[in-house]
Amino acid sequence: MHWMIKCRSKPGTDELRNATIPAHRAHLDKYRNETWFSGPIFTDDGTSAIGSLRFIEFPDRAAATAYIDADPYSREGIFESVDIQRWQPVLKNRQLTYERQKGTQQFIAHCTDITDSQDPRAPLRQAHREYLNGLGRTMIARGPLKTDDGETTTGSAFLLDVADRAAAEALLASEPYTQAGVYGHTTIERWLFGHV
């Protein structure tokens, strides 16, 4: 199973975070095989870390929870919130082997479905896939978010590699599920390749 772990940092923890980076990286090193992507969420100008994002492979939620609870960032109380959701990767890209582009910015687009989204999703699924397949290297990773049993889709997560925020917003605005109102809430945040 794969999981998206999205953490939000408490305000005013930059100094503590910087002091904890070596221990945090040592923790990440223990999970290189399990980690698909890992890196900080930043302010748009790239000057301040406001959270952390991991796409990672564990057998169940308990293992994913134990992993993030053991992270020194968690143990030092840096995170204000931690969101763990099951994720199903569509692409085979992984951070350790991904060929990075020059002059681009990365963003995490986190889309949460409206209630009872399965009916409006179904007739748009092919158009959704064709649109995303046509985006080429602007898409680092993508896949649906699921309930823990994998039976129900609850949203989508995309790692984007684009020129800037405007390009990320335009990409999502043209996405068929977005246009049809399948997503009830979407966030687009700056993300940087981190330590794996």
N, C-alpha and C positions, 0 to 999 in steps of 0.2 A: 504494500500500500504506500501511497505517496501523500504527503501532507504539506500544506502551506502554513507556515508559522509566521504570523505578522505581529510584531511587538511595537508598542508605542512607549517612548521614553518619558519619564517625568521631566517637567521643566526644571532647569537649573542643575542638571546632572552632568553637564559637559566635562567638568574637571574630574569627577569621579569616574566617568566613562573612560576618559583618556588614561587614567591611572590603572584601569582594569583591563585595558586592551591586551597586554601580554598574556594574562591568565585566560582571557576570552579566546584568544587565538590558539592557545594550548588545548582548550576544550574542543574547538573546531577541528583541530588536527586529529582527534580521536575518531572523527566521523567523516573522513574524506570519502570513503566508499559509499556512504549513505547519502551524502550531500549532492544534490543536483545544482542548486544555486544558493548563494549566501552573500549577503551584503547589507550595508546600512541604507536606511531611508533618510534622505536629506531634504533640507529646505531647497526651494527651486534654484537658489543661487549657488548651491553646493557648498555652503560655508559651515553649516551646522547639522549634525546628525540628530534626527528626531525619532529614530526607531530602527528596527532591524527586520529583515525579511529572509526567510529560508524556505526553499523547496527541498524536501528531504524524504527519504524512504525509510519507513519503519513498519513493523508488522501490525501495529495497532495504535490507537490513541494513547494508551497508557505509556507505551515506549516513547512516543513523541513528547508527551508531557514530561516524562522523566528526563529526557534530553534537555528540554528548555529550562526545566527547574534547576538542573545541575550547572547551567551556564553561569559563569561568574557575574555576568550582567544581572541575571535574575537574583543570585544570592546576595549581591550588593544592593539590591533594591532599586536598580536603575529603571526598570520597566514599570510603567503605570498600568499597562494592560497587555495581555497576551491572547491572541486569537488563533486557534488551531482549527483548520478545516481540511477535510479530505480533498485531495486534488488528483486529477487524472491527466497525466501529461500526454499531449498529442504528438509533440515533436521529440526527437531523441537527443536534442542538444543538452550538453552538460557544461557547467562553467569551466571545468578543468581542460576541456578540449574545444571550447567555443572560440572561433576565430574572430577576435574583436575588430570592429571597424574604427577608423579614425574620424574624428570630428563630429561624432554623434553623442547624444545624451540618452541615458536609459531611464525608463519609467516603469513603475508597477501600476497597472490598471486593475482595480479590484471591483468587480461588478456583482451586486447582490440582486437576485431575482425578486420580482413581486410575489405575493402569495399565490399559490396555485398556478405556477408559471408553465407547467408541463403542456397544457393545451395550446397556449400561444407559441411555445417553443417548437412544437412538432412540425408544423407546416413550413417553418423557416429554417429548419436544421440544414438542409442542403445549401441554401443561399448563404447561410452563416459560414459553412465550411468552405464554400467556393470563394467567398470574399477573403477569408483569412488565408487560404492557400495561395491567393494571389498577391499577398503582401511581401513575400520573399524575405529578405534579411532584415526588414523592419521588425520582425517578430522573433525574439530570442527564444521564448518559451510560451506555451499557451495550453489551456485545458480547462475543463469544467470543474467546478467545486461541487462536492457531493455530500449527502448525509453519510454518517459513518459506515452504514451498511452498503454504501455504493449504489443504492437503488434509485435515489432521487437527486436530480440536479438542482442546486440551490444558487448557482451563479457561475461566474467565469473569472479566471485570473490570466493576465497577459503580462509578460515582460517585453517591453518595447525598446527598440533601438532606433531612434529617430533624430531629426535635426534639433528639435526643441519642444517645449510644452505645446505650442500651437499645433505642431505636427501630430503629437500624441492625441490631442483633443479632436483634431479633424479625423484621424483614423478611427477613433471610437464613435464619433458622431455619424459616420457612414456605415457602421457595422449594423447588419440587419436586425439583430436583437435590440440594439439601442433604438433604432428608428421605429420599431414596433412597440416599444414600451415594455419589453420583457424584463429589463433591469429597473428595479425600483430605486436603486442607489448605486452610484459609481464614484470611486475616488481615483485620481491620477496623481501619483507622487513620484518625485525624483528618487531614483535608486542608483547605487553605484556597485560595480563588481567589488566584492570584498574578499576576505581571506577564506580559503577552502582548505 
